[in-house]
Amino acid sequence: MKKALIFISIVFIPLFHIHSQERTDQLYAMYSENSIIRELSQTKWVVYSELDSPSFSVVEDGNPLVDFIFLPKEFKSVSDFTILDNHVYFCGMLHSGVPVMGKFFLYAFPSTTIHYSEITGVDTLTAIKVWDTYLFPPKSTTIHVLMLGKKNNTGIFVDAMSVISGGWNTCYITLRTKDGHTVFHDDIDLLDKYAVLASHNSEQQSPETPSPSTYGTGYVWYIKKPTPPYVHFLTFQEYFSIPYVEPTKQLRLTACEGNACVAAALAYKEIDNSLSPGIHVYGFNYPNNIETIRLVEEIDHETLRDLSYDKSKKKTELLVQYNNATSSDSRIYTLTQATLPWTSVIGRSYLGHKINSLITQSYNSEHFIGSGVDISDHTGLNIYRYKNTNHECSEMIYRNARDIDRRPKNDGQKTYEVIFHPDITALPIEKKTAIITICE
């Protein structure tokens, strides 16, 4: 029934109001509780959703029609994607149970060809970034596709490098702490000189009692980009630790500028021999842990969904999703470099909404855009756009901030192996839908 609705008449659907400070739009008949949004240009965004099967859409400001593609039938899901040089790079899973890395060209979208490789060597792939060294021949390994994966209960940092004959030389790197422990990887981003990863300790289990020793540890890794750039990421690896993290919850991380990044974890602080829960936010500027702050709140039903950084105003948007048996609530907190302990943090709340992905509109200062759904309205997939000083489509909220301790840098360890994966091609299915404004 959903697919049939896509092809109804859309003549009377209104155009975008381009200059609105805050509004919510909806991709018609594309309801999906799993979605990701990425910026293509000042007026275009690419959106992933799972409309019966994996799909990608290109949303253009001012255009009421939206082109989208279904991936070929062998694809089961996409866990993350990124955009570089008008190409979408993605990672996910095939129906065969084999992890997959793929890409397609956006120039003539939706007409495109899917290139993909089966990434044997891991059980899952969860996050992706791409670094192009822009080298010219004869060096053929110019692109690094960096992914996070897991194999046999161990986190794997994956570095796939393009080769001129087609396919990818893929390096599987196991990072270890100074004590030799492995980690699970949660998030990845790129700085000018480093890849930065957020991870948590895979040795710890869910706690039986509220004792600090039963909680996990989070990690923020700095891995220097290789020199020369046509070799794998087998340089030094250093990390900062985050104590008392909730071991069942993932960390989130975003690159800032220079050597700086911001990471967040659902964690605890020991106060008077008991543990107080909250969202712990850390600022790093290699080689130092420069800022720390804790948002005081319960974390039983919370999930950190995203971090987004606005370079022009030095502001970080922190997206948290609250889900329990009876309600859903997505909250976005605005943090600045001037945010200090013993102050209040301002945010926005979308009651009844599941927002999964949030990005900065890099061409429009203090503006952000996310994707998600209203759980009580299955009409379509929502695109949430806002300036963080306006609240037309959301409620203003406040959260108390407290201090947490900074942690020093440590040296890590690694082991690795390399496997070659050939390139395979397939054709997607092209479709159209419409977009309407539901709040402004």
C-alpha positions, 0 to 999 in steps of 0.5 A, spaced: 500 500 500 505 504 501 508 504 494 502 505 491 501 511 495 507 514 492 504 515 485 498 519 487 497 526 484 502 531 487 500 537 483 497 541 489 503 540 494 506 547 496 513 549 494 518 550 500 518 556 504 526 557 503 527 563 508 523 560 514 527 559 520 524 553 523 520 548 519 518 541 519 517 537 512 515 531 510 517 526 504 510 523 503 509 515 504 516 514 506 515 513 513 521 509 516 524 509 523 531 508 521 534 514 517 540 518 516 541 525 513 547 528 509 549 535 506 550 535 498 550 542 497 547 549 500 540 547 497 540 539 497 541 533 502 541 526 501 537 522 505 537 514 507 531 511 509 528 503 509 521 504 505 520 496 505 527 496 503 533 500 503 532 507 499 536 514 498 533 520 496 535 527 494 531 533 497 532 539 494 530 546 497 524 549 493 522 543 489 516 539 491 518 533 487 523 528 490 527 523 486 529 516 490 532 509 489 531 502 492 538 499 492 538 492 488 534 486 492 541 483 495 541 489 500 538 488 506 540 495 510 545 501 510 548 503 517 551 509 515 553 513 509 557 519 507 558 524 501 565 526 497 566 529 490 558 527 488 559 520 490 555 517 496 559 511 500 555 507 504 556 501 509 551 495 511 549 488 510 547 484 504 541 479 505 546 473 505 549 476 512 555 479 509 557 486 510 558 490 504 561 497 502 558 501 496 558 507 492 554 511 487 555 517 483 550 523 484 551 527 478 545 524 474 541 521 480 536 517 480 540 514 474 546 511 477 550 504 478 551 501 484 558 499 485 559 494 491 564 490 495 563 484 500 567 486 506 569 479 509 573 479 515 568 482 519 561 480 522 558 487 521 559 495 519 556 500 523 560 507 521 563 510 515 568 516 513 572 517 506 578 521 505 581 522 498 588 524 498 587 527 491 593 523 488 594 523 481 597 516 477 601 512 477 599 512 485 592 508 484 591 508 492 588 515 492 581 514 496 581 511 504 574 508 506 574 508 513 569 504 517 568 501 524 566 494 524 566 488 529 568 481 529 568 475 534 566 480 539 572 485 538 571 492 534 575 493 528 577 499 524 577 498 517 581 502 512 579 500 505 584 503 499 582 503 492 586 500 487 586 502 479 584 495 477 578 495 481 576 493 488 579 495 494 585 493 499 582 492 505 586 493 512 583 490 518 586 494 524 584 491 532 586 497 536 588 495 544 589 499 550 595 500 553 593 494 558 592 490 551 584 490 552 580 490 545 574 495 544 567 496 541 567 502 536 561 507 536 563 513 531 568 516 527 570 522 524 576 526 520 580 532 522 585 535 518 591 530 520 587 525 524 582 520 524 578 520 531 574 514 533 569 514 539 569 507 543 567 503 549 570 497 553 568 490 551 571 487 557 565 490 561 558 487 562 552 490 565 552 492 572 549 488 577 550 493 583 552 500 582 559 500 583 564 504 579 568 497 578 562 494 574 561 500 569 565 500 562 570 505 560 569 510 554 575 512 549 577 517 544 582 515 539 587 519 535 590 516 529 594 520 525 593 520 517 599 516 514 605 519 510 605 518 505 598 518 504 597 512 499 599 507 505 594 504 510 592 507 517 598 504 521 601 510 524 601 511 532 594 511 536 593 514 542 587 515 546 583 519 552 579 515 557 572 516 559 570 513 566 564 509 568 560 509 561 554 505 561 556 499 557 550 498 553 550 505 550 554 507 544 558 514 545 558 519 539 563 524 536 564 529 531 570 533 528 571 540 530 577 544 526 584 543 527 586 538 532 579 539 536 573 534 536 567 533 541 565 526 544 559 525 548 557 519 553 552 516 557 556 515 564 556 516 571 560 520 576 562 518 583 559 523 588 559 521 596 560 514 594 554 513 589 554 514 582 550 520 579 548 519 571 548 524 566 550 526 559 558 527 559 561 531 554 568 532 553 572 537 548 579 534 546 584 538 542 590 534 541 594 532 545 590 535 551 583 534 554 581 541 554 573 542 556 568 537 560 561 538 562 556 534 565 548 534 563 545 532 569 539 527 568 537 520 568 539 515 562 535 509 563 531 510 556 536 514 553 540 513 546 545 518 544 543 519 536 548 524 534 553 530 535 553 536 530 558 542 530 557 549 527 564 552 526 562 559 525 559 560 532 563 554 535 556 551 537 555 543 538 548 540 537 547 534 542 541 529 539 538 525 545 533 520 543 528 518 549 524 511 548 520 507 553 514 503 553 509 509 552 512 515 549 518 517 545 521 524 545 527 527 542 531 533 545 537 537 542 541 541 547 546 547 544 553 547 547 558 552 546 565 553 548 563 558 553 558 553 557 561 552 564 559 547 570 553 550 574 550 553 569 544 551 565 544 548 558 538 550 553 535 545 548 529 543 544 524 538 545 520 534 539 515 530 543 512 524 540 518 524 535 524 519 533 529 524 530 535 519 528 540 524 525 542 531 525 547 535 521 550 542 520 547 546 514 555 548 513 553 554 508 548 557 513 550 559 520 547 556 526 542 552 522 541 545 523 537 539 519 535 532 522 531 526 519 526 522 523 518 520 524 512 522 528 511 516 531 503 517 531 503 519 524 505 514 519 504 519 513 512 520 511 519 521 513 520 528 517 525 533 515 527 537 521 530 544 520 531 549 525 536 555 527 538 554 534 535 561 536 528 559 534 522 554 537 516 554 532 516 547 531 519 545 538 519 546 545 524 550 549 527 546 555 533 547 560 538 542 563 543 543 569 550 543 567 555 540 572 563 538 572 567 532 570 574 530 571 579 531 565 583 525 563 590 525 560 592 521 553 595 514 553 599 510 548 595 504 545 597 498 541 594 495 534 594 488 530 592 488 523 591 484 517 589 486 509 584 482 504 583 484 497 575 485 495 573 485 488 568 491 485 561 488 483 556 492 480 548 492 480 542 497 478 537 500 483 530 502 482 528 509 480 522 512 484 519 519 485 515 522 491 513 529 494 515 533 500 510 537 504 511 542 509 507 540 516 510 545 521 513 552 520 
